Amino acid sequence: MKLDTSSYYPESLLEEEVDEKEEMTVDPQNDRTEEKDNKEEKKNEPEVSSLPSVSERFADGSATFLSWALVPLLMPVYGVLLAFNLSILDFTPYSVKLVFTLVTLAFTVAVPALLVLLLKRMGLVTDVGLNGRKERVIPYIISILCLAAAGVFMWYKGAPMWLVMFFGGGAVAGAINLLINFRWKISAHAAGVAGVVALLIRIIRDGLPQDGAFLWLLIAIGLSGILGTARVWLGRHTAWQVIAGYAVGFLSVILMTLL
């Protein structure tokens, strides 16, 4: 004897269950047709180009060029050139200017650059741009020593104390950047260019400035802003890291030159 429970439910409910089961039945042929249609639709959709636009490539190229043209190693050289042409040192014989410039170039550019290339060859540095925070420690120490050596040379040769302290301020800024670098990546580019701005202010203040000194100060300030923007654009630094670099570089040089 079997228990028939079908009579317990209204016929309408039974019919709805049958309809739902029929709807849940999947037709493989229909699925294949829909999949084919979807593929054709995706094929017909216009492809979105992942390549950067012309304006983006121009911005990247300009930012990269500016970063290398105003690399921190060159800031002391630019500072000496400005000092010998915009201050009382403008009256110095050309041969003396050349010697001081070449010595600065050797101490603050050639020696650190060669040592960075050597570090890269030894595998201690992966990028000569030193974009990694941990890779900056040894180059920072090298730069500090080279700036100090250049400052001693300037002092020994009788350069004005404000010019000697320009190198001293650079060494102090490098030391502060080194300490900060152990925990945070500060912008050495911003620190370097801000140091040059501080030097120009010092020249205008009481270095018997020559014609064009104020104009060069405005140019230096403008380049500082553009360079900071370029570093952020390239993703090398955040805005705060750039601002911190400005503060360290400017305050270190302006305070040291006032001693």
C-alpha positions as CSV (number, residue, x, y, z in Angstrom):
1,M,0.0,0.0,0.0
2,K,1.5,3.4,-1.1
3,L,0.7,6.7,0.4
4,D,-0.5,9.1,-2.3
5,T,0.1,12.7,-1.1
6,S,-0.5,14.4,-4.5
7,S,-4.1,15.0,-3.6
8,Y,-3.0,17.1,-0.6
9,Y,-1.8,20.0,-2.9
10,P,-3.7,22.1,-5.3
11,E,-3.2,21.3,-8.9
12,S,-2.0,24.8,-9.6
13,L,1.0,24.4,-7.3
14,L,2.0,21.1,-9.0
15,E,1.8,22.7,-12.4
16,E,4.1,25.6,-11.2
17,E,6.7,23.1,-9.9
18,V,6.7,21.3,-13.3
19,D,7.2,24.7,-15.1
20,E,10.0,25.7,-12.8
21,K,11.8,22.3,-13.4
22,E,11.4,22.8,-17.2
23,E,12.9,26.3,-16.9
24,M,15.8,25.0,-14.9
25,T,16.7,22.5,-17.6
26,V,19.8,23.7,-19.4
27,D,20.0,23.3,-23.1
28,P,23.8,22.9,-24.0
29,Q,23.2,24.0,-27.5
30,N,21.7,27.3,-26.4
31,D,24.7,27.8,-24.0
32,R,27.2,27.3,-26.9
33,T,25.3,29.7,-29.1
34,E,25.2,32.4,-26.4
35,E,28.9,31.9,-25.7
36,K,29.7,32.3,-29.4
37,D,27.6,35.5,-29.5
38,N,29.5,36.9,-26.5
39,K,32.8,36.2,-28.1
40,E,31.7,37.9,-31.3
41,E,30.5,40.9,-29.4
42,K,33.9,41.2,-27.5
43,K,35.7,40.8,-30.8
44,N,33.7,43.7,-32.3
45,E,34.3,45.9,-29.3
46,P,37.0,48.6,-30.0
47,E,40.3,47.7,-28.2
48,V,41.4,50.2,-25.5
49,S,45.0,51.2,-26.0
50,S,47.2,50.7,-22.9
51,L,50.0,52.9,-24.4
52,P,50.5,56.3,-22.9
53,S,49.3,59.3,-24.9
54,V,51.7,61.8,-26.6
55,S,51.2,64.3,-23.8
56,E,52.0,61.7,-21.1
57,R,55.2,60.6,-23.0
58,F,56.2,64.3,-23.3
59,A,55.6,64.8,-19.6
60,D,57.6,61.7,-18.6
61,G,60.4,62.7,-20.9
62,S,60.5,66.3,-19.6
63,A,60.4,65.2,-16.0
64,T,63.2,62.6,-16.5
65,F,65.4,65.2,-18.3
66,L,64.9,67.7,-15.6
67,S,65.7,65.2,-12.9
68,W,69.0,64.4,-14.5
69,A,69.8,68.1,-15.4
70,L,69.2,69.0,-11.8
71,V,70.6,65.9,-10.1
72,P,71.9,66.6,-6.6
73,L,75.5,66.0,-7.5
74,L,75.4,69.0,-9.9
75,M,74.0,71.5,-7.4
76,P,77.4,72.5,-5.9
77,V,78.7,73.1,-9.4
78,Y,75.8,75.3,-10.2
79,G,76.2,77.1,-6.9
80,V,79.8,77.9,-7.6
81,L,79.1,79.1,-11.1
82,L,76.4,81.4,-9.8
83,A,78.6,82.6,-6.9
84,F,81.4,83.5,-9.3
85,N,79.2,85.4,-11.6
86,L,76.5,87.0,-9.4
87,S,78.6,88.1,-6.4
88,I,81.7,90.1,-5.6
89,L,83.6,87.0,-6.9
90,D,82.6,88.1,-10.4
91,F,85.8,90.2,-10.4
92,T,88.0,87.0,-9.9
93,P,90.2,86.2,-12.9
94,Y,88.8,83.7,-15.3
95,S,91.6,81.2,-14.7
96,V,90.9,81.1,-10.9
97,K,87.1,80.7,-11.6
98,L,87.9,77.7,-13.8
99,V,90.1,76.1,-11.2
100,F,87.5,76.4,-8.5
101,T,84.8,75.1,-10.8
102,L,86.8,72.1,-11.9
103,V,87.8,71.2,-8.4
104,T,84.2,71.4,-7.3
105,L,83.2,69.2,-10.3
106,A,85.8,66.7,-9.4
107,F,84.9,66.5,-5.7
108,T,81.1,66.7,-5.9
109,V,80.4,65.0,-9.3
110,A,83.2,62.9,-10.6
111,V,84.2,61.1,-7.4
112,P,80.6,60.3,-6.2
113,A,79.5,59.3,-9.7
114,L,82.4,56.9,-10.2
115,L,81.9,55.3,-6.8
116,V,78.2,54.8,-7.5
117,L,79.1,53.1,-10.8
118,L,81.5,50.9,-8.9
119,L,78.8,50.1,-6.4
120,K,76.5,49.1,-9.2
121,R,79.2,46.9,-10.7
122,M,79.6,45.2,-7.4
123,G,75.9,44.6,-7.1
124,L,75.4,46.9,-4.1
125,V,73.3,49.3,-6.2
126,T,70.8,48.2,-8.8
127,D,70.0,51.7,-10.3
128,V,72.3,54.6,-10.7
129,G,69.3,56.9,-10.1
130,L,69.3,55.5,-6.5
131,N,65.5,55.3,-6.4
132,G,65.6,52.7,-3.7
133,R,65.8,54.0,-0.1
134,K,68.2,51.3,1.1
135,E,70.6,51.9,-1.8
136,R,71.1,55.5,-0.8
137,V,73.0,55.0,2.4
138,I,76.6,54.5,1.0
139,P,76.1,57.2,-1.7
140,Y,74.9,59.6,0.9
141,I,78.0,59.0,3.0
142,I,80.2,59.5,0.0
143,S,78.5,62.7,-1.0
144,I,78.8,64.1,2.6
145,L,82.5,63.5,2.6
146,C,83.0,64.9,-0.8
147,L,81.1,68.1,0.1
148,A,83.1,68.5,3.2
149,A,86.4,68.1,1.3
150,A,85.3,70.7,-1.3
151,G,84.4,73.1,1.5
152,V,87.9,72.6,3.1
153,F,89.5,73.3,-0.3
154,M,87.4,76.5,-0.6
155,W,88.4,77.6,2.9
156,Y,92.1,76.8,2.3
157,K,92.1,78.9,-0.9
158,G,90.6,81.9,0.9
159,A,87.1,81.8,-0.5
160,P,84.4,83.9,1.3
161,M,83.1,82.1,4.4
162,W,79.5,82.2,3.0
163,L,80.8,80.1,0.0
164,V,82.6,77.8,2.3
165,M,79.5,77.3,4.4
166,F,77.5,76.6,1.2
167,F,79.4,73.3,1.0
168,G,79.1,72.9,4.8
169,G,75.4,73.4,4.6
170,G,75.2,70.8,1.8
171,A,77.1,68.3,4.0
172,V,74.7,69.0,6.9
173,A,71.7,68.5,4.6
174,G,73.2,65.3,3.4
175,A,73.7,64.1,7.0
176,I,70.1,64.9,7.9
177,N,68.8,63.2,4.8
178,L,70.9,60.2,5.6
179,L,69.3,59.9,9.1
180,I,65.8,60.4,7.7
181,N,66.5,57.9,5.0
182,F,66.7,55.0,7.5
183,R,63.0,55.4,8.1
184,W,61.6,57.5,5.2
185,K,62.6,58.4,1.7
186,I,63.2,62.2,1.5
187,S,63.9,64.0,-1.8
188,A,67.6,64.7,-2.3
189,H,66.7,66.6,-5.5
190,A,64.5,69.0,-3.6
191,A,67.2,69.5,-0.9
192,G,69.8,70.2,-3.5
193,V,67.9,72.8,-5.5
194,A,66.7,74.5,-2.3
195,G,70.3,74.8,-1.2
196,V,71.0,76.8,-4.3
197,V,68.0,79.0,-3.6
198,A,69.4,79.7,-0.1
199,L,72.8,80.5,-1.6
200,L,71.3,83.1,-4.0
201,I,69.4,84.7,-1.1
202,R,72.6,84.9,0.8
203,I,74.4,86.5,-2.1
204,I,71.6,89.1,-2.6
205,R,71.6,89.8,1.2
206,D,75.2,90.8,1.6
207,G,77.4,89.2,-1.1
208,L,77.5,92.5,-3.2
209,P,75.2,91.0,-5.8
210,Q,75.7,91.8,-9.5
211,D,73.1,92.6,-12.0
212,G,70.8,89.6,-12.7
213,A,71.1,88.1,-9.2
214,F,67.5,88.6,-8.3
215,L,66.4,87.3,-11.7
216,W,68.4,84.1,-11.1
217,L,66.8,83.8,-7.7
218,L,63.4,83.8,-9.3
219,I,64.5,81.3,-11.9
220,A,65.9,79.0,-9.2
221,I,62.7,79.2,-7.3
222,G,60.7,78.4,-10.4
223,L,62.9,75.4,-11.2
224,S,62.6,74.2,-7.7
225,G,58.8,74.0,-8.0
226,I,59.0,72.3,-11.4
227,L,61.6,69.8,-10.3
228,G,59.5,68.9,-7.2
229,T,56.5,68.4,-9.5
230,A,58.6,66.3,-11.8
231,R,59.7,64.0,-9.0
232,V,56.1,63.5,-7.9
233,W,54.9,62.9,-11.5
234,L,57.5,60.2,-12.0
235,G,56.4,58.5,-8.8
236,R,59.8,58.9,-7.2
237,H,58.5,60.8,-4.2
238,T,55.3,62.0,-2.6
239,A,54.5,65.7,-2.2
240,W,55.5,65.6,1.5
241,Q,58.8,64.0,0.8
242,V,59.6,66.8,-1.7
243,I,58.5,69.5,0.8
244,A,60.6,67.9,3.5
245,G,63.6,68.0,1.1
246,Y,63.0,71.7,0.4
247,A,63.0,72.4,4.1
248,V,66.1,70.4,4.9
249,G,68.2,71.8,2.0
250,F,67.1,75.4,2.4
251,L,67.4,75.6,6.2
252,S,70.8,73.8,6.3
253,V,72.4,76.1,3.8
254,I,70.9,79.4,4.9
255,L,71.7,78.8,8.6
256,M,75.3,77.6,7.9
257,T,76.0,80.6,5.6
258,L,74.9,82.9,8.4
259,L,77.6,81.6,10.8
